[in-house]
Amino acid sequence: MKNDIEILAPVGSIESLYAAIKNGANAVYLGGKLFNARQYASNFDEEELKQAVNYAHLNGVRVYVTINILLNNDELKDAIDYIVYLYNIDVDAIIVQDMGLISLIKKVLPNLELHASTQMTINNYLGVQFLEDWGFKRVVLAREVSMNEIKEIKSKTELELEGFIHGALCVSYSGQCLMSSLIGQRSGNRGRCAQPCRMPYTLVNLKSKNTIDPNLSNKYLLSLKDLQTIEHMEDIVNSGLTSLKIEGRMKKPEYVAIVVNKYRKALDKVLYEDKNRQVSKKDMKEIEQIFNRGFTKGFLFNEEFKDIISLDRSNNKGVYLGTIVSVKKGSYIAIKLQQDLHKGDGIQFIINGLENKGILVDRLFLKGKKVDSVTRGKVAEIPYIQGINNGCLVMKTSDYLLNKRAEETFKDKKVNKMKTVSFFIELKKGLKPILTACDDDNNYVTIEGDYLVEEAINKPISKEIVIKQLSKLSDSIFKLNTIDITMDDNIAMPVSKLNYLRRSAIEKLEVLYSNFNKRNFIDINEVNKSDMFKLKSRIDSSLKRLSISINNEYQLKQLDLSKVDRLYINYFDGLDKYINKLKEKNIEVYLKTDRIITNDKFQKLKQNINLVENINGISVSNYGALKLLKNSKHSIHCDTGFNIFNNYSIKALKDYGADSFTLSSELKLDQVNKIASKTENNCETTVYGYYPMMVTKYCPIAIYTKCKGSNNCSLCKNNGELGLKDRKGKVFPLFRKYNYTTIYNSEPLVMLEYLDELLKGKIDYYRLDFTIENGDMIKDIQAIYYDYINGLINRNEAKEFVKKLKAKGIDITKGHYYRGVL
């Protein structure tokens, strides 16, 4: 039902919680100190979480806690302990990513509501159906899905759908980004993203490294504008989304207050056809003022790439304040205002199109006189700042009065909706007093006093006094409905005892309200007695085979077919003519499917798979593809798109029908070996290749070519010819396929010198990923790795090969094998 649609607000602190609830959020999502994808937010400790859940529930607001990061083997027990705690304090749902964690939760807390994080990259209806199989209640869809795609997904599922409607956009599909971890060792998949997408880049030719266009030099080519869809609320309501999600757990409470308030108004306007809830121009201006990187309708409404990117800056843009009309060195700067300026506002100067240092206005003048504010149309003066010249534009990045008004909305911490309560009290001589309290939801509690009612010696208690004491409800969530009194004449009773009865009854009723889900307490000690965390050591020896992934026929032609054990092939056209030849060489042949598969691609994918006969299996990197192939005749390999970080994920995916697994690229070498030693299933790790740093629907090349987006990227003469150069001179190649772009690392992973440490373990397949290499490179890399794995050369020869690579000017990386990720 449309009336069940919720505004879901971000909460990074207790003040943000108050701001969200007081401004109309139906639900909030937040993180604890552990296991969430915003480790740099303030977040909540256990006592604060309990307080937050209690306050939210008293206000009729649901609480979802994020545990949406990848977890290693050693962390999962603590994570389950933590989730049991969340269950016991009545958290409504948890938002998760890791399949191993999901499988353990289903064993321990089968009735706990699970929401699939956007980190799971669910962008199609089969991915949603995969989650249905696992008992999920809701899925947070990838930010890249459109309105039409959401409608199609909704027509094929009973799951609740959640989508982002406002706030920062990740340029990469969430869950498919390694850029932060490879550049700075801080993993977005572990909640530590360093936001390299918000840094400047230059679009260059891959061969010459020369800048392609001066207008695209040192620009924010990966920094998307902020999503803003408030003007399209009716379309959103009709799309099938249950939950409308606002981004911003790291934003201040005032931001939460303003944005939630405006979207609440817009949603109510649509749901209740309330003309008084129309979003005004003033509302729109306040949304812009509180924070913006420029606004876009995003992929939800199929914005063109040029309209989704914020080329000139990656931080808060603010709103236009005015232009500098005069500067007196050492004295003042004069600004002709296009809007009011107040003491305490934040402003930013734009010099020659580039941003400069912002300031907080602490001194403000009008015609030389010190003032607290200057109105629009007048010339305001502020103290001189070196380097600021006539004609500079000035932006207001924070508004003191707007922040104060926002703060006022959550200053009062009382609950939003008062409940009514009726009291029934019985006071009989020689008996204990009994008070029953009943609320408007038919919850009731009975409190018995701890003393006997006595006959009055002096002044008896009156009904008026009883009513007066039971009516003192100002510090609770209740207001009085009725009081029904049954009492003997001439009795005595201390007022303090009446107050005790009232307080006890109200406290018990509030507990009933705060326990939304009527749960029974789970003893974590009993959970820990189970053997579900025990992993059996592998007994048999590993295969020690070489696997190779290729993207096209050219790369296939470069291979020495006598030196490969398993081959992943990521194309279909003309493949039939090679299959028999590959099988004659006893090569395991796997078709490799894409990380990103849209709704309309599944039928074609199925047809292509059916046309290729005599293959061993299919490699998948998308939950939708796994669902599609679950009951097929082919063996299934779970590839890098699944971010397999622990043994429990392997077991979960094995139970679903998968047979072999590529482990996460963010694991350390000892973690890789440990996982392989604790499973009977075939494990693979990548030992060569240019890592895919990002997978993104947005195309940086299109900003240069002025392309509006199409599926003919293979015909684009610039595809595969360009890259992004960062401020350190590293160049990251760009390749576009169908409807997504892959940004590759600037240097290949080469583990050849250190292969012995992996060969000592239980890894079955050592993988080479060929993506942007030329013919000679492919042949040489394949030969040296195959020979080393099969004992045909020694480590010294491997080291010599690496030296030759470096002599050719090829920088190399060991990835995360020796440094891991935060």
C-alpha positions in Angstrom: 0.0 0.0 0.0 1.2 3.5 -0.8 0.5 4.7 2.7 3.1 2.3 4.0 5.9 4.1 2.2 8.5 5.3 4.6 11.0 8.1 4.8 14.2 6.5 5.9 16.6 8.9 7.5 20.4 8.7 8.1 21.6 8.9 11.7 25.2 9.3 12.7 24.6 10.6 16.3 22.0 10.9 18.9 21.3 14.5 17.9 20.7 13.3 14.3 18.3 10.7 15.6 16.2 13.5 17.3 16.4 15.6 14.1 15.2 12.7 12.0 12.3 11.7 14.2 11.1 15.3 15.0 11.0 16.1 11.3 8.9 13.1 10.2 11.1 10.1 9.5 9.3 6.8 9.7 12.5 4.8 10.1 16.2 5.5 10.7 19.3 3.6 9.8 22.5 3.9 11.8 25.7 2.1 12.7 27.2 0.9 15.9 30.9 1.2 16.7 31.5 -2.1 14.9 31.0 -3.7 11.5 29.4 -0.9 9.5 30.2 0.9 6.2 30.6 4.3 7.8 33.4 3.8 10.2 34.3 7.5 10.1 30.8 8.5 11.4 30.4 9.1 15.1 28.2 6.0 15.4 26.6 4.5 18.6 28.1 2.4 21.4 25.9 -0.3 23.0 24.3 1.9 25.6 23.6 4.7 23.0 22.0 2.1 20.7 19.7 0.9 23.4 18.7 4.5 24.1 18.2 5.2 20.4 16.0 2.2 19.9 13.9 2.9 22.9 13.4 6.6 21.9 12.6 5.7 18.3 10.1 3.0 19.3 8.3 5.3 21.7 7.8 7.6 18.7 6.6 4.8 16.5 9.8 4.9 14.4 11.7 1.8 13.2 15.5 1.3 13.6 17.7 -0.5 11.1 21.4 -1.1 12.1 24.0 -1.5 9.4 26.4 -4.4 9.6 27.2 -4.1 5.9 30.8 -4.9 5.5 32.9 -7.9 4.5 34.0 -10.0 7.5 36.9 -12.3 7.9 36.7 -15.7 9.7 38.0 -14.3 13.0 35.4 -11.5 13.1 32.2 -13.5 12.5 31.7 -14.8 16.1 32.0 -11.3 17.5 29.6 -10.1 14.8 27.0 -12.7 15.8 27.4 -11.8 19.5 26.7 -8.2 18.5 23.7 -9.0 16.4 22.2 -11.1 19.2 22.6 -8.0 21.4 20.8 -5.9 18.7 18.1 -8.5 18.6 17.7 -8.4 22.4 17.4 -4.6 22.5 14.7 -4.8 19.8 16.4 -3.4 16.7 13.9 -3.9 13.9 16.2 -5.0 11.2 19.8 -5.2 10.2 21.4 -4.3 6.9 23.9 -6.8 5.7 26.3 -7.6 2.8 28.4 -10.7 3.7 26.9 -14.0 2.7 28.8 -15.9 5.4 27.3 -13.6 8.0 23.9 -14.0 6.4 24.0 -17.7 6.6 25.0 -17.7 10.3 22.2 -15.2 11.2 19.6 -17.5 9.6 20.8 -20.3 11.9 20.9 -18.2 15.1 18.0 -15.7 14.6 15.8 -17.0 11.8 13.1 -14.5 12.5 15.3 -11.4 12.5 14.4 -9.1 9.6 17.2 -8.8 7.1 17.7 -6.0 4.6 20.2 -6.5 1.8 22.7 -3.7 1.6 23.3 -1.8 -1.6 26.8 -3.2 -1.2 25.4 -6.5 -2.6 25.0 -4.8 -6.0 21.4 -5.9 -6.5 20.4 -4.2 -9.8 18.0 -6.8 -11.3 14.9 -8.8 -10.5 16.8 -12.2 -10.3 19.1 -10.8 -7.7 16.1 -9.8 -5.7 14.7 -13.3 -6.1 18.0 -14.7 -4.9 17.4 -12.8 -1.7 13.9 -14.1 -1.5 15.4 -17.6 -1.4 17.4 -16.5 1.6 14.4 -15.1 3.6 15.2 -11.4 3.2 12.4 -8.9 3.9 13.9 -6.0 1.9 16.6 -5.1 -0.6 18.4 -1.8 -0.9 18.7 -1.5 -4.6 21.8 -0.3 -6.4 21.8 3.4 -7.0 22.1 2.8 -10.7 18.6 1.4 -11.3 16.1 3.5 -13.1 12.4 4.0 -12.3 11.4 1.6 -15.1 13.8 -1.0 -13.8 12.3 -0.7 -10.3 8.8 -1.2 -11.6 9.9 -4.3 -13.4 11.6 -5.7 -10.4 8.6 -4.9 -8.2 6.3 -6.8 -10.6 8.4 -9.9 -10.0 8.9 -10.0 -6.3 7.1 -9.7 -3.0 10.2 -8.2 -1.3 10.2 -4.7 0.0 12.3 -2.4 -2.2 14.4 0.5 -0.8 16.0 3.1 -2.9 18.1 6.3 -2.4 16.2 9.5 -3.2 18.6 12.2 -1.9 22.2 12.7 -1.0 25.7 11.7 -2.1 26.1 9.2 -5.0 28.9 6.7 -5.3 30.3 6.7 -8.8 31.0 3.0 -8.6 28.5 0.3 -8.1 28.6 -0.2 -4.3 30.4 -3.4 -3.5 32.4 -3.3 -6.8 35.0 -0.7 -5.9 38.7 -1.4 -5.0 40.0 2.0 -5.6 40.2 3.2 -2.1 41.8 0.0 -0.8 44.4 -0.3 -3.6 45.4 3.4 -3.5 45.2 3.9 0.3 44.6 0.5 2.0 41.3 1.8 3.2 38.5 -0.5 1.9 35.0 0.7 1.0 33.9 -2.9 1.5 35.1 -2.6 5.1 33.6 0.8 5.8 36.8 2.8 5.4 36.4 4.5 2.0 38.9 7.3 1.5 36.8 8.7 -1.4 39.4 8.7 -4.2 36.4 9.5 -6.5 36.3 13.0 -4.9 39.9 13.7 -6.1 40.8 15.5 -9.4 41.9 13.5 -12.5 42.9 14.3 -16.0 41.6 12.5 -19.1 44.6 11.3 -21.1 45.6 9.1 -24.0 46.8 5.8 -22.7 49.8 5.5 -25.1 51.1 9.1 -25.0 49.8 10.0 -21.6 49.0 13.4 -23.1 45.9 15.4 -22.0 43.0 14.9 -24.4 41.2 18.1 -23.7 42.5 21.0 -21.5 38.9 21.4 -20.2 39.2 17.9 -18.7 42.5 18.5 -17.0 42.7 18.3 -13.2 38.9 18.0 -13.0 36.7 16.0 -10.7 35.9 13.4 -13.4 34.6 10.8 -10.9 32.8 13.1 -8.5 29.0 12.8 -9.0 26.6 15.5 -8.0 24.2 14.9 -5.2 21.0 13.1 -5.8 17.8 15.3 -5.4 14.4 13.9 -6.5 12.0 15.9 -4.4 10.2 17.3 -7.4 9.5 13.8 -8.7 7.8 12.3 -5.6 4.7 11.1 -7.4 6.8 9.0 -9.8 8.8 7.6 -7.0 5.7 6.7 -5.0 4.3 4.9 -8.1 7.5 3.0 -8.7 7.0 0.3 -6.1 9.6 1.5 -3.6 8.6 0.8 0.0 11.4 2.9 1.6 12.7 6.2 0.4 16.3 6.5 1.6 18.2 9.7 2.4 22.0 9.4 2.4 24.0 11.2 5.0 25.2 9.3 8.1 28.2 11.6 8.2 26.2 14.8 7.9 25.3 17.1 10.7 21.9 16.9 12.5 20.8 20.2 10.9 21.2 18.6 7.5 19.1 15.6 8.6 16.4 17.9 10.0 16.1 20.1 6.8 16.2 17.3 4.2 13.9 14.9 6.1 11.4 17.7 6.8 11.2 18.7 3.1 10.8 15.1 1.8 8.2 14.4 4.5 6.3 17.3 3.1 6.6 16.1 -0.5 5.6 12.6 0.4 2.6 13.7 2.4 1.5 15.9 -0.5 1.4 12.9 -2.8 0.0 10.3 -0.3 -2.8 12.5 1.2 -3.3 15.0 -1.7 -2.7 17.7 0.8 -2.3 21.1 -1.0 -1.0 22.6 2.2 2.1 20.3 2.0 3.3 21.7 -1.3 7.1 22.0 -1.4 7.9 25.7 -1.9 10.7 27.6 -3.5 11.9 28.5 0.0 12.0 24.8 0.8 14.1 24.1 -2.3 16.5 26.9 -1.5 17.0 25.5 2.0 17.7 22.0 0.7 20.3 23.6 -1.6 21.8 25.7 1.2 22.2 22.9 3.7 24.5 21.0 1.5 25.0 20.3 -2.2 27.6 19.4 -4.8 25.2 20.5 -7.4 22.0 18.4 -7.9 21.1 15.6 -10.3 18.1 13.3 -10.8 20.7 10.6 -11.1 20.2 7.2 -12.7 16.7 7.0 -11.3 15.6 9.4 -14.0 18.2 8.6 -16.6 20.1 11.8 -16.4 22.8 12.3 -19.1 26.3 11.7 -17.9 27.2 15.4 -18.4 24.4 16.3 -16.0 25.4 13.8 -13.3 29.0 14.8 -12.8 30.4 17.8 -10.8 33.5 18.6 -12.8 34.7 21.7 -11.0 34.4 20.7 -7.3 33.8 17.7 -5.2 32.7 19.3 -1.9 29.8 21.5 -0.8 29.1 24.0 -3.5 26.9 26.3 -1.5 24.6 28.9 -3.1 25.5 32.1 -4.9 25.9 34.9 -2.4 27.2 37.7 -4.6 30.2 39.3 -6.3 33.2 41.2 -4.9 32.9 44.8 -6.1 35.8 46.4 -4.4 38.9 45.4 -2.3 40.9 47.7 -0.1 44.2 45.9 0.8 44.7 45.6 4.5 41.2 46.9 5.2 38.1 45.3 3.7 36.4 43.3 0.9 33.0 44.6 -0.4 30.4 42.1 -1.7 27.3 43.1 -3.6 24.8 40.7 -2.1 22.2 38.6 -4.0 20.9 37.2 -0.7 21.1 38.1 2.9 24.4 37.6 4.8 24.6 37.1 8.5 27.3 37.0 11.1 28.1 33.3 11.6 27.5 32.3 7.9 30.2 30.3 6.0 31.3 31.7 2.7 33.7 30.5 -0.1 35.5 32.6 -2.7 35.8 31.5 -6.4 38.9 32.8 -8.1 39.3 32.2 -11.9 36.8 29.4 -11.7 38.8 27.6 -8.9 37.7 27.4 -5.3 39.7 29.0 -2.6 39.8 28.9 1.1 36.4 29.4 2.8 35.9 31.4 5.9 33.3 31.8 8.7 32.0 35.4 8.8 32.8 36.6 12.3 32.9 40.3 11.5 30.5 42.1 9.2 30.1 45.7 8.3 27.7 48.0 6.4 29.1 51.3 5.3 31.9 50.9 7.8 29.5 50.2 10.7 29.7 46.9 12.5 26.4 44.9 12.0 25.0 41.4 12.6 23.4 41.1 9.1 23.2 42.8 5.7 20.2 42.3 3.4 20.1 41.3 -0.2 20.8 44.1 -2.7 23.2 46.0 -0.4 27.0 45.9 -0.2 28.4 44.0 2.8 32.0 44.5 4.0 34.2 41.9 5.6 37.8 42.1 6.7 40.5 41.9 4.0 41.7 38.5 2.9 44.9 38.3 0.8 44.5 37.0 -2.7 40.9 38.0 -3.1 40.3 40.4 -6.1 37.5 42.3 -7.7 35.0 40.2 -9.7 35.5 37.1 -7.6 32.2 35.2 -7.1 31.2 34.4 -3.5 29.2 31.4 -2.4 27.4 30.9 0.9 28.3 27.4 2.2 26.5 27.6 5.5 23.6 29.7 6.8 23.7 30.5 10.5 19.9 31.3 10.7 18.9 28.2 8.7 21.0 26.0 11.0 19.4 27.6 14.1 15.9 27.1 12.7 16.8 23.4 11.9 18.2 23.0 15.4 14.9 24.4 16.9 13.0 21.5 15.3 14.6 18.9 17.5 15.3 21.0 20.6 12.3 19.5 22.3 13.0 15.8 22.9 9.5 14.8 24.0 7.8 12.0 21.9 5.9 13.2 18.9 2.7 11.4 19.4 1.1 11.3 22.9 -0.7 8.1 23.9 -3.8 8.1 26.1 -4.0 6.1 29.3 -6.9 5.2 31.6 -6.4 4.2 35.2 -8.4 1.8 37.3 -7.5 2.0 41.0 -8.9 -0.1 43.9 -8.2 1.0 47.5 -9.7 -1.4 50.1 -9.0 -1.4 53.9 -6.7 -4.2 54.9 -5.7 -5.0 51.3 -2.8 -3.9 49.0 -3.7 -1.1 46.6 -4.1 -2.2 43.0 -3.6 0.1 40.0 -4.3 -1.0 36.4 -3.3 1.2 33.5 -4.7 0.6 30.0 -3.6 2.6 26.9 -5.4 3.3 23.6 -3.7 0.2 21.9 -5.3 -2.0 24.6 -2.0 -2.7 26.3 -2.5 -2.9 30.0 -0.4 -3.5 33.2 -1.4 -4.0 36.8 0.7 -2.8 39.7 0.1 -4.0 43.3 1.4 -1.9 46.2 3.8 -3.2 48.8 1.7 -2.2 51.9 -1.9 -2.5 53.2 -4.4 0.3 53.0 -5.3 1.5 56.6 -8.2 3.2 58.2 -7.6 7.0 58.5 -6.8 8.2 62.1 -6.8 11.9 61.2 -7.4 13.3 57.7 -8.6 10.6 55.1 -7.4 10.6 51.5 -10.0 12.0 49.1 -10.8 11.0 45.5 -9.6 14.5 44.4 -6.1 13.8 45.8 -6.0 10.3 44.0 -7.0 12.0 40.8 -4.5 14.8 41.2 -1.6 12.3 41.8 -2.5 9.9 39.0 -2.8 12.8 36.6 0.9 13.8 36.8 2.0 12.5 33.5 4.0 15.4 32.1 7.3 13.5 32.0 5.9 10.5 30.1 4.6 9.7 26.6 1.0 9.5 27.9 -1.9 11.9 28.4 -4.8 11.1 30.7 -8.0 9.7 29.4 -10.1 8.6 32.4 -9.6 7.5 36.0 -12.0 5.0 37.5 -11.7 4.8 41.4 -13.0 2.2 43.7 -12.2 3.0 47.3 -13.5 2.6 50.8 -14.5 5.6 53.0 -12.2 7.0 55.6 -8.9 5.4 54.4 -5.3 6.7 54.7 -2.6 6.4 52.0 0.7 8.3 51.6 0.8 10.4 48.4 4.3 9.0 47.7 2.7 5.5 47.4 0.2 6.8 44.8 3.1 8.3 42.9 5.0 5.0 43.0 2.0 3.1 41.6 1.6 5.7 38.8 5.3 5.7 37.9 5.6 1.9 37.9 2.5 1.5 35.7 3.7 4.1 33.2 7.2 2.6 33.1 5.8 -0.8 32.3 3.6 0.5 29.6 6.5 2.4 28.0 8.5 -0.9 28.0 5.7 -2.5 26.0 5.8 0.4 23.5 9.6 0.2 23.1 9.5 -3.5 22.5 7.9 -3.3 19.1 8.7 -6.9 18.1 7.6 -8.8 21.2 10.8 -10.8 21.3 12.0 -13.3 23.8 15.5 -12.8 25.2 18.3 -14.8 23.5 21.1 -16.0 25.7 24.3 -15.5 23.8 26.1 -18.1 25.9 23.7 -20.7 24.6 24.4 -19.6 21.0 28.2 -19.9 21.6 27.8 -23.5 22.7 26.9 -24.5 19.2 29.5 -25.8 16.8 28.5 -23.6 13.9 31.8 -21.7 14.0 33.9 -24.8 13.8 35.7 -25.3 10.5 37.2 -28.6 9.4 40.7 -28.7 8.0 41.1 -29.8 4.4 42.6 -33.3 4.2 43.2 -33.8 0.5 45.9 -32.0 -1.5 45.1 -29.0 -3.7 45.1 -29.1 -7.5 47.8 -26.5 -8.2 46.5 -25.5 -11.5 46.7 -22.4 -13.7 43.5 -20.6 -14.6 43.2 -17.7 -17.1 40.5 -15.1 -17.7 40.2 -13.5 -21.1 37.9 -10.8 -22.6 38.1 -11.3 -26.4 39.1 -13.5 -29.3 42.4 -11.7 -29.7 43.5 -12.7 -26.3 42.4 -16.3 -26.8 44.6 -16.5 -30.0 47.7 -15.4 -28.0 47.4 -18.3 -25.5 49.5 -21.5 -25.5 46.8 -24.0 -25.1 49.2 -26.5 -23.6 49.8 -24.2 -20.6 46.4 -23.6 -19.2 44.2 -25.8 -17.0 41.0 -23.7 -16.7 39.9 -20.9 -19.0 37.3 -18.2 -18.3 35.9 -16.7 -21.6 34.0 -13.4 -21.4 32.6 -13.2 -24.9 30.3 -15.3 -27.1 30.6 -14.3 -30.7 32.5 -16.9 -32.7 33.3 -18.9 -29.7 31.9 -22.2 -31.0 34.8 -22.7 -33.4 37.3 -22.9 -30.5 35.4 -25.0 -28.0 36.4 -28.5 -29.4 40.0 -27.4 -29.8 40.0 -26.3 -26.2 38.4 -29.5 -25.0 40.9 -31.6 -26.9 43.6 -30.0 -24.8 41.7 -31.1 -21.6 41.1 -27.4 -20.7 38.2 -26.7 -18.4 36.1 -24.2 -20.2 34.0 -21.7 -18.3 31.9 -19.0 -19.8 32.4 -15.8 -17.8 29.4 -13.5 -17.3 29.5 -9.8 -16.4 29.4 -8.2 -13.0 26.6 -6.0 -14.0 23.5 -7.5 -15.7 20.4 -5.5 -16.2 16.9 -6.9 -16.4 16.8 -6.9 -20.1 20.0 -8.9 -20.6 19.0 -12.1 -18.9 17.1 -13.6 -21.9 20.0 -12.9 -24.2 22.5 -14.3 -21.7 20.5 -17.5 -21.4 20.3 -17.9 -25.2 24.1 -17.3 -25.6 24.8 -20.0 -22.9 22.5 -22.5 -24.6 24.2 -21.9 -28.0 27.7 -22.8 -26.6 27.9 -26.6 -26.1 30.5 -28.8 -24.4 31.6 -26.3 -21.7 32.4 -27.3 -18.1 30.7 -24.4 -16.4 29.8 -20.8 -16.0 31.6 -18.1 -13.9 29.2 -15.6 -12.3 29.8 -12.3 -10.5 26.3 -11.2 -10.0 23.6 -12.6 -7.6 21.0 -12.5 -10.4 23.2 -14.6 -12.6 23.6 -17.1 -9.8 19.9 -17.3 -9.4 19.4 -17.7 -13.2 21.8 -20.7 -13.3 21.0 -22.3 -10.0 19.4 -25.4 -11.4 21.2 -25.5 -14.7 23.3 -28.5 -15.9 26.5 -26.5 -15.7 29.0 -26.2 -12.9 29.0 -22.7 -11.3 32.0 -20.7 -10.3 31.6 -17.7 -8.1 33.9 -15.0 -9.3 35.4 -11.8 -7.9 32.1 -9.9 -7.9 30.9 -11.8 -4.8 33.8 -10.5 -2.6 34.3 -13.8 -0.8 36.0 -12.9 2.4 35.5 -16.0 4.7 34.8 -19.7 4.7 31.2 -19.3 5.7 30.4 -17.4 2.5 31.9 -20.3 0.6 29.6 -22.7 2.4 26.6 -20.5 1.9 27.2 -20.2 -1.9 28.0 -23.9 -2.1 24.7 -24.8 -0.5 23.1 -22.6 -3.1 24.7 -24.6 -6.0 28.2 -23.1 -6.6 31.2 -25.4 -7.0 34.3 -23.3 -7.0 35.2 -19.8 -5.8 37.6 -16.9 -6.4 38.6 -15.3 -3.2 38.4 -11.6 -2.5 41.2 -9.4 -3.9 41.4 -7.6 -0.5 42.5 -10.6 1.5 46.0 -11.0 2.9 48.1 -13.9 1.8 47.8 -15.7 5.2 44.0 -15.2 5.1 43.8 -16.7 1.6 45.8 -19.7 2.7 43.7 -20.1 5.9 40.4 -20.0 3.9 41.7 -22.6 1.4 42.9 -24.9 4.2 39.4 -24.9 5.8 37.3 -26.0 2.8 36.9 -29.0 0.6 35.8 -26.8 -2.3 38.1 -25.5 -5.0 39.5 -22.1 -4.2 41.1 -19.7 -6.6 43.2 -16.6 -6.1 44.4 -14.0 -8.6 48.2 -13.8 -9.0 48.4 -11.6 -12.1 46.3 -8.9 -13.6 45.2 -5.3 -13.7 42.6 -5.1 -10.9 39.3 -3.6 -11.8 39.3 -0.5 -9.5 35.7 0.5 -10.2 32.7 -0.7 -12.1 30.5 2.3 -12.9 27.4 3.0 -15.0 28.7 6.5 -15.6 31.2 6.9 -18.4 34.1 9.5 -18.1 34.8 9.1 -21.8 31.4 10.4 -22.6 32.2 13.8 -21.0 34.8 14.1 -23.7 32.9 12.6 -26.6 29.6 14.3 -25.6 28.0 10.9 -25.8 24.5 10.7 -24.2 24.8 7.0 -23.5 24.2 4.0 -25.7 24.9 0.3 -26.0 27.2 0.8 -28.9 30.3 1.4 -26.8 32.3 -1.2 -28.8 32.0 1.2 -31.8 33.4 4.2 -29.9 36.9 5.0 -31.2 37.9 6.3 -27.8 36.9 3.1 -25.9 40.1 1.5 -24.6 42.2 4.4 -25.7 41.8 6.7 -22.7 42.6 6.7 -19.1 42.4 8.9 -15.9 45.6 10.3 -14.6 45.7 11.2 -10.9 47.7 13.9 -9.1 50.6 11.5 -8.7 50.9 10.7 -12.4 49.3 7.2 -12.2 47.1 6.4 -15.2 44.0 4.2 -14.8 42.7 2.7 -18.1 39.0 3.0 -19.0 37.0 0.4 -20.8 33.3 0.5 -21.6 31.2 -2.5 -22.3 27.4 -2.5 -22.8 26.2 -0.2 -20.1 29.1 0.0 -17.6 32.6 1.2 -17.4 35.5 -0.6 -15.8 38.4 1.5 -14.5 41.5 -0.6 -14.2 44.5 -0.2 -11.9 47.5 1.7 -13.3 49.8 -1.3 -12.6 49.4 -5.0 -12.7 49.4 -7.4 -9.8 52.5 -9.6 -10.2 52.9 -12.3 -7.5 55.4 -14.4 -9.4 58.3 -13.8 -6.9 56.1 -14.7 -4.0 54.2 -17.6 -5.5 56.0 -20.1 -3.3 54.1 -18.9 -0.2 50.8 -19.5 -2.0 51.9 -22.8 -3.5 52.6 -24.1 0.1 48.9 -23.7 0.9 45.8 -25.4 -0.4 44.8 -23.0 -3.2 43.6 -25.0 -6.2 43.7 -22.4 -9.0 46.2 -19.6 -9.6 44.6 -17.1 -11.8 45.8 -14.7 -14.5 43.4 -12.0 -15.5 44.2 -10.6 -19.0 42.4 -7.4 -19.8 44.5 -4.7 -21.5 47.7 -6.7 -22.3 49.2 -7.0 -25.8 50.1 -10.4 -27.4 53.7 -10.7 -26.3 52.7 -9.8 -22.8 50.0 -12.5 -22.6 52.3 -15.2 -24.0 55.2 -14.4 -21.7 53.1 -14.0 -18.5 51.3 -17.3 -19.2 54.4 -19.2 -19.8 56.3 -18.1 -16.8 53.5 -18.7 -14.4 52.6 -22.1 -15.8 56.2 -23.2 -15.7 56.7 -22.0 -12.1 53.5 -23.6 -10.8 54.5 -26.9 -12.5 58.0 -26.8 -11.1 59.7 -26.3 -14.5 61.6 -23.2 -13.4 62.9 -22.0 -10.0 62.4 -18.8 -8.0 65.5 -17.1 -9.3 64.2 -17.4 -12.9 60.9 -15.9 -11.8 62.8 -13.0 -10.2 64.7 -12.4 -13.4 61.4 -12.2 -15.3 60.1 -9.6 -12.9 63.3 -7.6 -13.3 62.7 -7.6 -17.1 59.2 -6.4 -16.6 60.3 -3.5 -14.5 63.1 -2.7 -17.0 60.3 -2.2 -19.6 58.9 0.6 -17.4 56.1 -1.6 -16.0 55.4 -0.7 -12.4 53.9 -3.7 -10.5 52.0 -4.3 -7.2 51.6 -7.1 -4.8 48.0 -5.9 -4.2 46.8 -6.7 -0.7 48.6 -10.0 -0.2 51.1 -8.4 2.3 49.2 -5.4 3.6 45.6 -6.3 3.7 43.0 -3.6 4.2 41.6 -1.6 7.1 
